[in-house]
Amino acid sequence: MSLLFSPLTLPSPRGGLTLPNRLVVAPMCQYSAHEGCATDWHLMHWGNLLNSGAAMFTIEATAVLPEGRITPNCLGLWDDRTEAALSSHLQRARALAPSTAVCLQLAHAGRKASSAVPWQGGQLLAPAQGGWETFAPSALPHLPSETAPTAISAARLIEIREAFVAAARRAARLGVEAIELHGAHGYLLHQFLSPLANQRSDAYGGPFENRIRFPLEVFAAVRQAFDGVLGLRLSATDWVEGGWDLPQSIELVQRLQAAGCNFIHVSSGGVSPLQKIALGAGYQVPFAQAIRAATGMVTTSVGLITEAQQAEAILQAGDADLIALGRGFLYQPRWGWQAAAALGGTVQASPQYWRCLPREAQTAFGKVTVAQR
């Protein structure tokens, strides 16, 4: 039996969430919101990927404060207006797809905020270009040529933590089954973890115990406010000597586990332009494997996983519990259907699509019947 198409139950305070397979749509920024509000682009995008065959769909990085957006066009969940827009579009998208668990990624971009959208260069925007003041653990820019961010005061740390909590409560009202905190790719929580970005001299900087303090405080506060499945996306290494690394990641995951974390989504990099990433097929799988082996945490592997047999082999080897694809689903939104056909698994599909399967994939939707005269 295919492990990729076997069920997995994620624990949570409200009870287990059973996923019918191990395939997750990773969060992928669309840079298509209007003042933080979801638009019809999201309706199309979400409806499409809720029909992908994946057991869980993750909504892109969703800013908990306006200044926490990566770009002016990033999605947000910080007030009634952004909540209403997200709720309306998500409800409509879910009505157009089979029952699929939804995870929402909550984020703050820190010093990587106020950037242009990727197809306009992706670089820091000046105020005259629509940019804004950015905030970070320390007044250190991401690139030496950039304006330095403002070091976050103790009072603002509390405001940011409470913004995560408020967004989590809004997410609960949206009816999402899971929340993923974004602690990877050089955004705010990762900036606190990494000594490359965090050079504070107070209780939130310096040694490991201090650098993990704010991310753990945010996690604990969100855990108290949200009783669904709660996890964190983590950059397991900065790919820079002297930066955040795998041993620190393992110790952090152990702390998160004690605080009620239900899964870890293992990625890497993003905090420094000096990173030297060893790219290759499944290049981040060893990090997921090491974290899973050391902690027993439900672990999601992501990154250049492109083939069904490759995903299956990762699970069979015990290197991860869940497989996430990002760009692969953008290119092939029915990747889950194709993987089910290749591995002898089954997925749910809307009945409007039941007649589409080629002869060699007739069992991919299970026992379905289509009649016509």
Summary of the structure (lengths in Angstrom):
residues: 373
radius of gyration: 20.2
end to end distance: 36.6
largest distance: 75.6
contacts: 1317
relative contact order: 0.14
helix: 37%
strand: 16%
